[in-house]
Amino acid sequence: MPAHVSTFQLLGVSALALVTAVWIGRVGRALRRRRFEGAARRYVRSEDAVRRHRETLGALPHQPQSGPELESVELTPAEQDAFAGLMQQFREGRS
C-alpha cells in the first residue's frame, strides 16, 4: 500500500472498479440475450419469443416517439439584421 494514498482513496478505486465490472457484465449479458432472442425469432415466430424480445430491456422507461412542441418568437428587424450578419460570418468561416 503506497504511503501517500489514503485508505478511503484505495477503497474508492476498488469500489469503482467493482461497479464498472458488474455494469459491463450486465450490459454484455443483456446484449447477448437480445442477439440470441433476435436469432431465435428469425427461425421461430412464436408469441413467447416476441414477448421476451420486447421485455429484454424492460427496466428502461418508455421513450416518447414525438418531441416537445416547437416554440418560436418574432424577431425585431434589428435582431433579424444581427442574425443575418452572424450567419454571413459563419458562411465566410469567421467566428
C-alpha positions in Angstrom: 0.0 0.0 0.0 1.5 3.3 -1.0 2.2 5.7 1.9 0.9 8.8 0.2 -2.6 7.3 -0.6 -5.3 7.2 2.0 -7.4 4.1 2.8 -10.5 5.8 1.5 -8.9 6.5 -1.9 -7.9 2.9 -2.2 -11.4 1.7 -1.2 -13.0 4.2 -3.6 -10.9 3.0 -6.6 -11.7 -0.7 -5.7 -15.4 0.0 -5.4 -15.4 1.9 -8.7 -13.6 -0.9 -10.4 -16.0 -3.5 -9.0 -19.1 -1.5 -10.0 -17.6 -1.0 -13.5 -17.0 -4.7 -13.9 -20.5 -5.6 -12.8 -22.0 -3.0 -15.1 -20.0 -4.3 -18.1 -21.2 -7.8 -17.3 -24.8 -6.9 -17.1 -24.8 -4.9 -20.3 -23.0 -7.7 -22.1 -25.5 -10.2 -20.8 -28.4 -8.0 -22.0 -26.9 -7.6 -25.4 -26.1 -11.3 -25.8 -29.6 -12.2 -24.7 -31.1 -9.7 -27.1 -29.0 -11.0 -30.0 -29.9 -14.6 -29.2 -33.6 -13.9 -29.0 -33.4 -12.0 -32.3 -31.8 -15.0 -33.9 -34.4 -17.3 -32.4 -37.2 -15.1 -33.6 -35.9 -15.4 -37.1 -36.4 -19.2 -37.0 -39.4 -19.5 -34.7 -42.1 -16.8 -34.9 -43.8 -17.7 -31.6 -45.6 -15.2 -29.4 -43.4 -16.2 -26.5 -40.2 -15.2 -28.4 -41.7 -11.9 -29.4 -42.8 -11.1 -25.8 -39.3 -11.9 -24.5 -37.7 -9.7 -27.1 -39.9 -6.8 -26.1 -39.0 -7.3 -22.4 -35.2 -7.6 -22.9 -34.6 -4.1 -21.7 -37.8 -3.6 -19.8 -36.1 -1.7 -16.9 -35.6 1.3 -19.2 -38.5 3.7 -19.3 -40.6 4.0 -22.4 -39.3 6.8 -24.7 -41.9 9.1 -26.3 -42.0 8.9 -30.1 -42.6 12.7 -30.5 -40.5 15.6 -29.3 -41.7 18.7 -27.5 -43.8 21.2 -29.2 -42.0 23.7 -31.3 -41.5 27.2 -29.9 -41.0 30.3 -31.9 -40.6 34.0 -31.2 -40.9 37.0 -33.5 -37.6 38.9 -34.0 -37.4 42.6 -34.4 -35.9 44.0 -37.6 -32.7 44.8 -35.6 -32.5 41.2 -34.3 -33.1 39.9 -37.8 -30.2 42.0 -39.2 -27.9 40.9 -36.4 -28.8 37.2 -37.1 -28.2 37.7 -40.8 -24.8 39.2 -40.1 -24.0 36.3 -37.8 -25.0 33.8 -40.4 -22.8 35.6 -43.0 -19.8 35.4 -40.7 -20.4 31.6 -40.3 -20.6 31.2 -44.1 -17.3 33.0 -44.5 -15.6 30.9 -41.9 -15.1 33.6 -39.3 -16.3 33.2 -35.8 
